[in-house]
Protein backbone atom coordinates (compact mmCIF):
# COMPACT_ATOMS: atom_id res chain seq x y z
CA UNK A 1 0.00 0.00 0.00
CA UNK A 2 1.37 3.39 -0.96
CA UNK A 3 1.99 6.00 1.71
CA UNK A 4 -0.26 8.81 0.49
CA UNK A 5 -0.06 12.19 2.26
CA UNK A 6 -2.40 14.86 0.91
CA UNK A 7 -3.43 18.31 2.08
CA UNK A 8 -7.13 17.45 1.67
CA UNK A 9 -8.01 13.72 1.44
CA UNK A 10 -11.70 14.62 1.82
CA UNK A 11 -11.58 15.91 -1.76
CA UNK A 12 -11.39 12.21 -2.78
CA UNK A 13 -14.66 11.46 -0.93
CA UNK A 14 -12.63 9.63 1.71
CA UNK A 15 -14.21 8.33 4.90
CA UNK A 16 -13.12 7.79 8.49
CA UNK A 17 -14.01 5.26 11.17
CA UNK A 18 -15.09 5.55 14.80
CA UNK A 19 -13.56 4.27 18.04
CA UNK A 20 -14.63 1.72 20.64
CA UNK A 21 -14.06 3.68 23.86
CA UNK A 22 -13.48 0.59 26.03
CA UNK A 23 -10.65 -0.62 23.79
CA UNK A 24 -9.20 2.91 23.68
CA UNK A 25 -8.98 2.87 27.49
CA UNK A 26 -7.50 -0.65 27.55
CA UNK A 27 -4.88 0.37 25.00
CA UNK A 28 -3.76 3.26 27.20
CA UNK A 29 -3.53 1.03 30.30
CA UNK A 30 -1.35 -1.45 28.40
CA UNK A 31 0.99 1.35 27.30
CA UNK A 32 1.19 2.68 30.88
CA UNK A 33 1.95 -0.73 32.44
CA UNK A 34 4.61 -1.65 29.89
CA UNK A 35 6.28 1.77 29.97
CA UNK A 36 6.47 1.62 33.76
CA UNK A 37 7.99 -1.87 33.68
CA UNK A 38 10.60 -0.82 31.14
CA UNK A 39 11.61 2.36 32.93
CA UNK A 40 11.68 0.61 36.30
CA UNK A 41 14.45 -1.71 35.11
CA UNK A 42 16.80 1.28 34.86
CA UNK A 43 17.49 1.09 38.60
CA UNK A 44 18.61 -2.53 38.18
CA UNK A 45 20.82 -1.63 35.22
CA UNK A 46 22.59 0.93 37.39
CA UNK A 47 23.27 -1.66 40.09
CA UNK A 48 24.75 -4.23 37.70
CA UNK A 49 28.49 -3.91 37.17
CA UNK A 50 29.01 -6.57 34.50
CA UNK A 51 28.64 -5.04 31.03
CA UNK A 52 26.95 -8.13 29.58
CA UNK A 53 24.23 -8.17 32.22
CA UNK A 54 23.74 -4.43 31.84
CA UNK A 55 23.10 -4.98 28.15
CA UNK A 56 20.75 -7.88 28.87
CA UNK A 57 18.65 -5.82 31.26
CA UNK A 58 18.62 -2.81 29.01
CA UNK A 59 17.31 -4.96 26.17
CA UNK A 60 14.80 -6.70 28.45
CA UNK A 61 13.42 -3.39 29.68
CA UNK A 62 13.31 -1.93 26.17
CA UNK A 63 11.59 -5.07 24.87
CA UNK A 64 8.93 -4.93 27.59
CA UNK A 65 8.34 -1.25 26.87
CA UNK A 66 8.41 -1.74 23.10
CA UNK A 67 5.98 -4.66 23.30
CA UNK A 68 3.61 -2.50 25.31
CA UNK A 69 3.87 0.37 22.82
CA UNK A 70 3.20 -2.04 19.95
CA UNK A 71 0.34 -3.73 21.82
CA UNK A 72 -1.22 -0.33 22.49
CA UNK A 73 -1.09 0.39 18.76
CA UNK A 74 -2.55 -2.99 17.82
CA UNK A 75 -5.40 -2.74 20.34
CA UNK A 76 -5.97 0.85 19.26
CA UNK A 77 -6.16 -0.29 15.64
CA UNK A 78 -8.88 -2.79 16.52
CA UNK A 79 -10.69 -0.09 18.49
CA UNK A 80 -11.02 1.77 15.18
CA UNK A 81 -14.16 0.55 13.42
CA UNK A 82 -14.57 0.89 9.66
CA UNK A 83 -17.43 -0.01 7.33
CA UNK A 84 -15.36 -2.60 5.46
CA UNK A 85 -13.26 -5.62 6.49
CA UNK A 86 -9.63 -5.13 7.53
CA UNK A 87 -6.86 -7.62 8.15
CA UNK A 88 -3.10 -7.28 8.68
CA UNK A 89 -0.06 -8.76 6.94
CA UNK A 90 1.47 -10.95 9.71
CA UNK A 91 5.17 -10.44 8.94
CA UNK A 92 4.89 -6.67 8.39
CA UNK A 93 2.80 -6.35 11.56
CA UNK A 94 5.36 -8.23 13.65
CA UNK A 95 8.26 -6.25 12.16
CA UNK A 96 6.56 -3.00 13.16
CA UNK A 97 7.49 -3.79 16.78
CA UNK A 98 11.19 -3.19 16.03
CA UNK A 99 11.05 0.65 15.89
CA UNK A 100 9.23 0.66 19.24
CA UNK A 101 11.94 -1.48 20.87
CA UNK A 102 14.78 0.55 19.34
CA UNK A 103 13.17 3.84 20.37
CA UNK A 104 12.68 2.56 23.92
CA UNK A 105 16.26 1.28 24.00
CA UNK A 106 17.66 4.66 22.94
CA UNK A 107 15.88 6.32 25.87
CA UNK A 108 16.86 3.68 28.42
CA UNK A 109 20.54 3.67 27.45
CA UNK A 110 20.77 7.40 28.12
CA UNK A 111 18.65 7.35 31.30
CA UNK A 112 20.78 4.55 32.78
CA UNK A 113 23.84 6.82 32.76
CA UNK A 114 24.74 8.55 36.05
CA UNK A 115 24.79 12.07 34.57
CA UNK A 116 23.54 12.26 30.98
CA UNK A 117 24.09 15.54 29.15
CA UNK A 118 21.22 17.70 27.86
CA UNK A 119 22.28 16.85 24.33
CA UNK A 120 22.02 13.09 24.97
CA UNK A 121 18.66 13.54 26.74
CA UNK A 122 17.38 15.51 23.77
CA UNK A 123 18.51 12.80 21.35
CA UNK A 124 17.00 10.09 23.55
CA UNK A 125 13.65 11.87 23.55
CA UNK A 126 13.74 12.31 19.79
CA UNK A 127 14.70 8.64 19.35
CA UNK A 128 11.81 7.53 21.56
CA UNK A 129 9.32 9.75 19.73
CA UNK A 130 10.49 8.73 16.27
CA UNK A 131 10.42 5.06 17.30
CA UNK A 132 6.79 5.46 18.35
CA UNK A 133 5.97 7.23 15.09
CA UNK A 134 7.77 4.69 12.91
CA UNK A 135 6.05 1.83 14.72
CA UNK A 136 2.63 3.37 14.14
CA UNK A 137 2.98 4.15 10.46
CA UNK A 138 4.72 0.87 9.62
CA UNK A 139 1.89 -0.92 11.42
CA UNK A 140 -0.65 1.06 9.41
CA UNK A 141 1.15 0.08 6.20
CA UNK A 142 0.57 -3.58 7.14
CA UNK A 143 -3.21 -3.13 6.85
CA UNK A 144 -4.92 -5.09 4.08
CA UNK A 145 -8.35 -3.81 3.07
CA UNK A 146 -10.49 -2.97 0.04
CA UNK A 147 -9.58 0.71 0.25
CA UNK A 148 -6.73 3.15 -0.33
CA UNK A 149 -5.27 4.84 2.74
CA UNK A 150 -4.55 8.58 2.71
CA UNK A 151 -3.25 10.91 5.41
CA UNK A 152 -4.15 14.52 6.06
CA UNK A 153 -0.80 16.35 5.83
CA UNK A 154 -1.40 18.68 8.79
CA UNK A 155 -2.48 15.95 11.21
CA UNK A 156 0.26 13.62 9.97
CA UNK A 157 2.89 16.22 10.91
CA UNK A 158 1.13 17.02 14.20
CA UNK A 159 1.12 13.31 15.15
CA UNK A 160 4.90 13.13 14.70
CA UNK A 161 5.33 16.36 16.66
CA UNK A 162 3.21 14.95 19.50
CA UNK A 163 5.34 11.79 19.62
CA UNK A 164 8.67 13.65 19.63
CA UNK A 165 7.70 16.43 22.05
CA UNK A 166 6.08 14.09 24.57
CA UNK A 167 8.92 11.58 24.11
CA UNK A 168 11.38 14.31 25.07
CA UNK A 169 9.14 15.32 27.98
CA UNK A 170 9.13 11.72 29.24
CA UNK A 171 12.92 11.53 29.23
CA UNK A 172 13.37 14.88 30.96
CA UNK A 173 10.66 14.16 33.54
CA UNK A 174 12.38 10.92 34.53
CA UNK A 175 15.75 12.65 34.82
CA UNK A 176 14.37 15.57 36.84
CA UNK A 177 12.54 13.21 39.20
CA UNK A 178 15.76 11.28 39.76
CA UNK A 179 17.62 14.47 40.56
CA UNK A 180 14.89 15.47 43.00
CA UNK A 181 14.23 12.14 44.74
CA UNK A 182 17.29 10.00 43.99
CA UNK A 183 17.56 6.32 43.13
CA UNK A 184 15.73 5.34 46.34
CA UNK A 185 12.44 6.50 44.84
CA UNK A 186 13.11 5.32 41.32
CA UNK A 187 9.72 3.63 41.06
CA UNK A 188 7.97 6.92 41.61
CA UNK A 189 10.15 8.45 38.88
CA UNK A 190 9.39 5.52 36.58
CA UNK A 191 5.63 5.82 37.11
CA UNK A 192 5.52 9.57 36.44
CA UNK A 193 7.67 9.18 33.32
CA UNK A 194 5.55 6.19 32.23
CA UNK A 195 2.47 8.40 32.41
CA UNK A 196 4.18 10.75 29.95
CA UNK A 197 5.20 7.88 27.68
CA UNK A 198 1.68 6.40 27.67
CA UNK A 199 0.23 9.80 26.81
CA UNK A 200 2.85 10.21 24.07
CA UNK A 201 2.04 6.82 22.56
CA UNK A 202 -1.74 7.20 22.86
CA UNK A 203 -1.73 10.84 21.80
CA UNK A 204 0.38 10.13 18.74
CA UNK A 205 -1.71 7.08 17.81
CA UNK A 206 -5.10 8.74 18.02
CA UNK A 207 -3.99 11.95 16.33
CA UNK A 208 -2.56 9.77 13.55
CA UNK A 209 -5.84 7.87 13.31
CA UNK A 210 -7.65 11.19 12.87
CA UNK A 211 -5.19 11.90 10.06
CA UNK A 212 -6.17 8.67 8.28
CA UNK A 213 -8.79 8.68 5.54
CA UNK A 214 -9.96 5.76 3.43
CA UNK A 215 -11.25 5.56 -0.13
CA UNK A 216 -13.05 2.22 -0.73
CA UNK A 217 -12.10 0.72 -4.09
CA UNK A 218 -14.87 -1.84 -4.50
CA UNK A 219 -12.72 -4.94 -3.97
CA UNK A 220 -14.07 -7.89 -1.99
CA UNK A 221 -11.75 -8.88 0.87
CA UNK A 222 -12.31 -12.32 2.37
CA UNK A 223 -11.06 -12.43 5.94
CA UNK A 224 -10.00 -15.59 7.79
CA UNK A 225 -12.49 -16.78 10.39
CA UNK A 226 -12.29 -14.84 13.69
CA UNK A 227 -9.63 -12.49 12.29
CA UNK A 228 -10.99 -9.67 14.43
CA UNK A 229 -11.95 -11.65 17.51
CA UNK A 230 -12.08 -9.40 20.54
CA UNK A 231 -10.58 -12.24 22.56
CA UNK A 232 -7.39 -11.98 20.49
CA UNK A 233 -7.20 -8.29 21.35
CA UNK A 234 -7.60 -9.02 25.06
CA UNK A 235 -4.98 -11.78 24.81
CA UNK A 236 -2.45 -9.36 23.33
CA UNK A 237 -3.13 -6.91 26.14
CA UNK A 238 -2.80 -9.61 28.80
CA UNK A 239 0.49 -10.86 27.33
CA UNK A 240 1.90 -7.32 27.29
CA UNK A 241 0.84 -6.69 30.91
CA UNK A 242 2.18 -10.08 32.09
CA UNK A 243 5.49 -9.34 30.39
CA UNK A 244 5.57 -6.02 32.22
CA UNK A 245 4.78 -7.69 35.55
CA UNK A 246 7.44 -10.37 35.06
CA UNK A 247 9.99 -7.67 34.25
CA UNK A 248 8.99 -5.76 37.38
CA UNK A 249 9.16 -8.89 39.54
CA UNK A 250 12.64 -9.83 38.31
CA UNK A 251 13.77 -6.22 38.54
CA UNK A 252 12.78 -6.16 42.21
CA UNK A 253 15.01 -9.11 43.02
CA UNK A 254 18.51 -8.39 44.28
CA UNK A 255 21.15 -8.78 41.59
CA UNK A 256 24.27 -10.85 42.13
CA UNK A 257 25.92 -9.78 38.92
C-alpha angles and dihedrals in degrees: 000000000000120000101239118188115180134170091230117017089169087074086072091057089252122173137212134213134230132240134246101228095207092056090045089057093045091051091055092049091052091051091048095049095047094044090051092050092050096047092044091062089066090082090056092048089055092053095050114089100185110090094217093055091045088056092046093053094044090054092044092052093045091048092051091048093043092049089052092049090049092045090051089054093047094048089044090052091054090047086063109087121203132182093243135053120275131190134169134236102245099216095044090046092052092046090055088073091069097075089050092053093045092048091049091047092053090055095045095049091057096041091051090063117098095234114008117190123242089249093056091045090052092050091046091053092048091047091051093048095046090047089055091048095047091048092052099048095041088051090050090051088058091064116115115199143134092264143072117247120225132177129215104238096221096049091042090058092042091053091055091046090052091051095048098041095046091042089057090045090053093053094047093045091054092048094047091048090052091051090049101042105018130220091304090075097037093132091060089050091048093051095049092047090045089056088057092047093049090050090048092051095043094041093050092045097050095042087051091050089054087053091056121095128177132211111197111223100196097251120141112234116197111205125204114254113280092003090148099036111157088218089065089054092051090047091055090050092048092049091050093049093045090051088052092049093048090050090050092047093051091042090056092056118094113259122230095188 
